[in-house]
Amino acid sequence: MSSTTTPGPPPLVDPSRLVADPGAAARELHEAGPVHRIAGTDGLPAWLVTGYDDVRRALGDPRLALDKRHAAPGGYRGLALPPALDANLLNMDPPDHTRIRRLVSRAFTPRRVEQLREPIRGTADRLLDAVAPHGRAELISAYAAPLPITVICELLGVAPGDRADFRAWTDALITPDPARPGQAKEAVGSMLAFLTRLLAAKRTDPADDLLSDLIAVRDEEDRLTEDELMSLAFLILFAGYENTVHLIGNATLALLGHPEQLRALRRDPGRIGAAVEELARYDGPAPLAIRRFAVEDVTIGGVTVPAGETVLLSLAAAHRDPRRFPEPDRLDLDRDASGHLALGHGIHYCLGAPLARMETEIALIALLDRFPRLALDASPEELRWRPSIRARGLLALPVRW
């Protein structure tokens, strides 16, 4: 008599591998298969998709929803936000997503973004002026972080005196101190209180800024609700700051680690646009896309994901897929990296992508112009990264010139 056993679920992939050595982890994942079981950002099991084609398709698949109401009972338990901050585009699917994105697009125009070009360069120059006499600096705190926070606050119309708090709040949400278990909740409360006051002030005294325009924007009889306004301001601040800090820091480190590529860019700074695309592919700021939930049983890469389960799309692994990017572990500023997914794909493509690109291009060129002898002021092994699979970013980047 013979018996058969039903195979159990695949073993969980250790997410710490994706933080410690994302390139090596991507190679192992691609060799093992296109879909894996992983301990997700909330510690619960999730499905991790790694192949470029599968990730790209999944980013636009309506069967993979962002709305947390599609999560299975007792499943996903991510960051809990109050309703006023939870009604944002990262938690929405059509038709709500379509309506809000259309309204936001009326205010967040290419013209408004282009108007920031000169202020961004001016801010970059002032930050570099402050560190130039010292011959060395910690580049994240002195340059990569204050530049985007200044730009986002200028865009929203936040007064200079309030900007330091914004950085502390966003840092607390991304990597809260384990010794302070209530830190993230405190940051959310502080941010909500501040945005409530700020919106009230903009209604009373509107100015030439994005937040005032979002309050005023309408489409026929439709306009943004109070919670939608609040959550949009939160999302623009949080995502706009976080991703750009890491993109600037990671790109700088990549260039310093590849001197021949750095020399080529110095010789021809007009290549900066294409260079930023490759740098975003090579070591982007978001290892994962925002989590999704299967609204029905979905087959991805030959694996069936049951309805209600959490799906994580690995942008980092997709960018190291040799079937899409030959020699993916090689930084090549001449590569056509235009298909990268660092800023999303499909209906959820990042609204702030043009601004993030502009900031990174300006930040890198200003830095390289100012310091022809820029060099890393530590061994690569000494550098520390944020202990999070949500964000790929350096805690510090010591440099000298």
N, C-alpha and C positions, 0 to 999 in steps of 0.2 A: 504494500500500500504506500502511495506517495502523497505528500502534502505540499502545498504551496503556501508561501507567505506573501502578504501584501507589503510591498516596499513602503517604508516610512518616508517622511519628508526629507529632502536633501539636507545635509548638515549646514549649519549656519556659518556664513563667512564672517570672520572677525573684522569689524569695521575699522579697528585701529590700524590695520595694514594699509588701508587707503589713506590714512593720515601720515604714517611714518615714511612710506615710500610709494607714492601713487603710481609711478612709472612701472616699478616691478610688480605691484599689485595688479595693474591693468594687464600686463603680459600674462600673469598666471590665470587671471579670470578669462581672458580670451582663449587661452589654451584649454581651459576646463569646460567652456560652453558659453552660450549667449545670455543665459538667465540663471540667477543664483538666489539662494535663500540667505538673508542677512539679518542681523540685529539692527533694526532701524534707528532713526534719530531719537525715538522715544523708548528704545530698549526692547520693543516688541518685534516679532518676526515680520519681515517684509520681503518683497521680491525685488531683486536688483537686476536691471537690464543694462548690458554693457556694450553690445555691438553697435557701431555707428548707424547702420540702416535701421535696426530695430528701435534705437533711441529716437532717431529722427521721426520715424513713423509714429511712435508712441506719443511724442510731443504734440502731434496734431490729431490724435485718435479721440473722438468724442466718447468712446466707451471707457476712457480713463478720465474721471472727473476730478476737479479740484475741490468741489464742495464737500466738506467733512460729513455732511448728512448721509453720504453714500458709504461711509466706513461701516464695517460690520459691527454689530453690538459687542461691546467688550474689547474692541480692537484699538485702532489708532488713538493715542492720547498725547498729542503734541502740545506745543505751547498754548496755554489757555489765555485768550485775550478777552477783554470786556467787549460787549456788543459794538460799542462805538468805534473800536479799532479792528474788529473782526470782519466788518463788512467791506473788505478790500478785494482787489482784483485777483489776488493769489488764493482766494477762497471761493471764487465764483466761476460759473459756467454760463454759456448762453441760456436764456436771452439776457439775464441781468448783466453778465460780463459785456455783451455787445453794446447794450445801452450806455453803461457807464464809460466804457472805453471811447465810444463815439463822443460823449460829452467832454471827456478829458482832452481828447484830441483837438477840440475846438479851442482850447486854451493853451495846451502844451504844443505850440507850433514850431516848425523849423526856424521861423523868424525869431521867436523868443530865444531859442537855443543859440542861434548865431549871434544874437546881441551880447551873449556872455563871453564871446571869444576874447575880446580885449581885456575885460575884467579878470578872466582866468589867467591870462599871461601876466597882468599886473600883480595879481596875488602870488603867482609862482615866483616872480622876480623879487617881491618883498620878502618872501620866506627864505629865498636863497641869499638875499642880502644879509639877513640876520645871522646865518650860519657861516658865511664865507670867510670871515676873519679867523675862525677857529681851526680851520684845516681839517676838521673831522666833524661828524655828526651822527646821530641816530636818526636815520632818514624817515622812519615811519612816523614817529612823534613830531619831528621837526618839519616834515614836508608832505609825505604821502597822505597823512590823516588830516592835517589842517586845511589843505587845499580843497578837497571835495566838500568838507563840512562848510567851508566858507561859501563855496559855489552853491550848494543846496540851500543854505540859509539865505543867500542873496536871491535865489530863485523864488523861494517861498515868502520872502519878506520878513525874516527873523532878524531882530536887532543884534548887533555885534556882541553886546553884553550877555546874551543868552546862549551863545553858541558852544561854550565849553561844556555846559550841561548836556547838550545833545550828544556829544561824543561819549560821555560817561554813560548815558542811558543806553545807547546802542551797543557799547561794549558789554554792558551788564546783561543784555538780552542774548548776545551771541555766545559769550563764554563767561557765565556767572561764576563768581568765586565760590568753590565748594564749601568754604568756611562760613559763607553768608547765604544760607538756604533761601532766604526771602528776598535776595537781591534783585532777581528778575522781576518779581511782582512789584517791588518798590519802584523800579525803573518804569514799568508800565504805568503805574499810578501817577508818577511825576510827569511823564510824557502826556498822559491824558489830560491832566489838570492844566498843563501849559498850553496844549493845543486848543483846549476849550477857551482859555483867555485870549489866545491869539486870534481865533476865528471871530470872537465877539468884537475884538478891536478892529479887525479888517472890515467887518460889516458896518461899524460905525464910521470908520475912516479908511475907505479903500485906497489902495496905492497901485503903482505900476508893478505888480508882482503876480506870480502864478496863483497864489492863494486867493487874492482879490478877484482874479479872473474866473477861478473855479466857483466862487460864490455867485458870480454874476451870470455864468454861462447857462444857456438854456437851449432846448431844441423843441420848437413849437411850445407846447405847454409843459414839457418835461424839464426838470432840473435836478441837481444832486440833493439828496436829503442831508440832514445834519450828520447822521452817522456815516454816510458815504463820503462827505467832505472830510470828516475827521479821519476816517481810515485811509483816505487817499493821501492826506498830508503825512500821516504816519508812514505809509508805504514809500512815498517819494523820499522822505527823509531817511528812512531805514535802509531801503535797497539802494538808493542813489549814493549814499555815503559808503556803506559797507563794501559794495562790489568795486567801487572805483579805488578805494584805499588799497585793496588787495591787488587789483589789476596793476596799479602803478608800482607797488612794492615788488610783486612777483616779476613784472617785466624788467625792472631795474636789476634784480638779482640775476635773471636769466641772461641779460646782456653782459653783466660783469663776469659771468661764468663762461661766456663764449666770446673771447676777445676778438676773434676774426670777424664775427658778426657785428660786434660793436664798432670795429674800425670801418666796416663797410657802411654802416649807418652814419657814422661821422663824416665819411667822404661824400655821402649823398643823403642829406637829411630830408630831401624831398620824398624819400621812400617811406617816411614814417607811417603813413596810412596803412600800407600793406604790412609793414613791420608789426604794427599793433594787432592786426588780425592774426598773424602767426604767433605772436607772444600770448594772445588770448587763448589760442589753441594749445600751445605748449604747456602753459601753467596758468589756467584761468582761475578766476576768483570763486567759482561755484562748482565744487566737485559733483554736486547733485542738482537736478532740477527740483522744483517744488514737488512734494509728494502728491501722488494721485491715488484714486480709489477705483477699482474695477466696478462698473455699474452692472456688469453681467460677466459670465465666464468669458475670459479673453485669452486667446492663444498667442503667445509672443515667443518667437524663436523656437517653436516646437513645444513649448511648455504652457500648460493651461493654468492660468491664474484665476482662482475662484472669485466670484462676485463678493464685493465688500472688502477684499484684502488690499493692503497697501502696496503700491508699486513705486520704486525709486529708480529714476533714470540717471545713470552715471554719465555725466557729460565728460568727466575726466577720462574714463575708460573709452568712451566713443572717440575722443580726440586722439587716443593712442591705438586706434584700430588700424592695423597695417593694410587692410583691404581698402580703406578710404584714404589714408595718409601714409604713403610709403616711407619707410624708415621713420616711424612716428616719434621715436625718442631723440631724434636729431632736430635741433633748432635751426631752421633754414628761412631766413628773411626773404629769400627769393621764391619760397613755396607759395602756391596759390592756396591760401587757407580760407578762402571766402565761404566755404561751406561749414565753417565751424559753428558750434551750437552754444558758445559761451554766453550769448545774450538771448538764448531761446530760439524758438521756431514756431511758426503757425500763429494762431490767434493770441497766444500768450507771449509773443515776442516782446522783449523789454521796450516799454514806451520811452525810457530814458537812454536807449542805446546810442543815439547820435551824441548826446551830451557826454556819456561815459567815454566814447571814442575821442571826442574833442579834448576832454580833460587829460586823458592819458597821453595823447599826441603832444599837447602843449607841455605837460609836465616833463616828459622825457626829453624833448628837444631843449627846453630851458635848462634842465639839469646838465645835459651833455655840453651845451654851449658854455655854461658857466664854469664847468670843471673838466678841462681836457684830460686831466690825470686822475679822474675818479677811479677808485678801487675799493674793493671790499676790505673792511678793517677787522676781519675775523676769519677763521677758517669756516668753510661751509658746514662742517660737522657741528660747530658751536651754535649755529643759528637755531632758533626755536620757532615752531609753528603753532598756531592756535590748535588746541586739542579738540577739534570739532570736525565732523564730516560734513557739516553744513557750509562751512566757509574755509577756503584755502588761503591762508594769509600768514605773514610773518608777524611775530610779536615784536621783533626789533630787527633793524637792518643797519648795522654800524658800517660807515664808509669813511674814507679819507680822500684828500686830493692834494 
